[in-house]
Amino acid sequence: MKEPFSLERGRVVISIQGRDKGGAFIILENEGNGYVRIADGQRHRLEKPKKKKTMHVRAKPVLVELETLRAEGGRLQDSDLRRVLRENGFAPDCPLCKED
C-alpha cells in the first residue's frame, strides 16, 4: 500500500510495529533504503534517534518545519519535539495517537 503522505523530514508518523507501537514521532532524516530516523523527545531523543523501517510507520498529515521551531535560531531541542507533538494532538495520552 502506498503512503498518502511522503516520508520527509519533519513529517509526523505513528509507529505501527515494535516496542514503540502507537507512539507519535517526527522524522528527522529519511535515509533511503526503506529506513527513517525518528525521535519524539522522550523515549527517542535527538542525540540518539530511532532507526525504523518505513513499512513500520504511518505518516500523518502534519508536516513541521524543524528549522523554524526555534525563533531565536538556536539548536533544536527535545522539548521542541514534545511541544509540537502535543500541540498537534499527538500527546501520549491522546486518542489520536492510537492506530485503528
C-alpha positions in Angstrom: 0.0 0.0 0.0 1.4 3.4 -1.0 1.6 6.1 1.7 -0.7 9.0 1.1 1.9 11.4 2.6 5.6 11.5 1.8 8.0 10.4 4.5 10.1 13.6 4.5 12.0 15.5 7.2 9.5 17.0 9.7 6.6 14.6 9.0 4.7 13.3 12.0 4.4 9.5 11.9 2.8 6.8 14.1 4.7 3.6 14.8 2.6 0.5 13.9 5.2 -2.2 14.8 7.6 -2.8 17.6 8.0 -1.8 21.2 7.0 1.8 20.5 3.8 0.8 18.6 1.2 3.5 18.8 3.7 6.3 19.6 3.9 9.5 17.7 7.3 10.6 16.3 8.8 13.2 14.0 11.0 12.1 11.1 14.5 13.7 11.4 16.0 12.1 8.4 15.0 9.8 5.5 18.0 7.5 4.9 16.6 5.9 1.8 16.8 2.1 1.5 13.5 1.9 3.4 14.6 3.5 6.7 13.9 6.7 8.5 15.4 8.2 11.7 12.6 9.3 14.2 12.5 11.0 17.6 9.8 12.1 20.0 11.9 13.9 22.6 11.1 11.4 25.3 12.0 7.8 24.6 14.0 8.6 21.5 15.9 11.8 21.8 17.6 14.0 19.2 21.1 12.7 20.3 20.1 9.1 19.5 17.1 8.9 17.1 15.5 5.5 16.4 16.2 3.9 13.0 12.9 2.5 11.8 11.7 0.8 8.6 9.3 2.9 6.6 6.9 0.0 6.4 6.5 0.1 10.2 5.3 3.8 10.3 2.2 5.5 9.1 2.5 9.2 8.0 0.1 11.7 9.3 -1.0 15.0 7.5 1.2 17.1 9.9 4.4 18.5 8.5 6.7 20.5 10.8 9.4 22.9 9.7 12.1 21.8 12.1 14.4 24.7 11.2 11.8 27.3 12.3 10.9 25.7 15.7 13.4 27.9 17.5 12.6 31.5 16.8 15.9 32.8 18.1 17.7 30.4 15.7 19.2 28.1 18.4 19.6 24.4 18.2 16.6 22.2 18.1 15.8 20.6 21.4 13.8 17.6 22.7 11.4 19.9 24.3 10.6 21.4 20.9 9.6 18.0 19.6 7.4 17.2 22.6 5.7 20.6 22.3 5.0 20.2 18.6 3.6 16.7 19.1 1.4 17.9 22.0 0.1 21.0 20.1 -0.9 18.8 17.1 -2.9 16.4 19.3 -0.3 13.6 19.5 0.3 13.6 23.2 0.9 10.1 24.7 -2.5 10.0 26.3 -4.3 11.4 23.3 -6.8 9.1 21.4 -5.4 10.4 18.1 -2.2 8.5 18.8 -3.9 5.1 18.6 -4.0 3.5 15.2 -7.3 1.9 14.1 
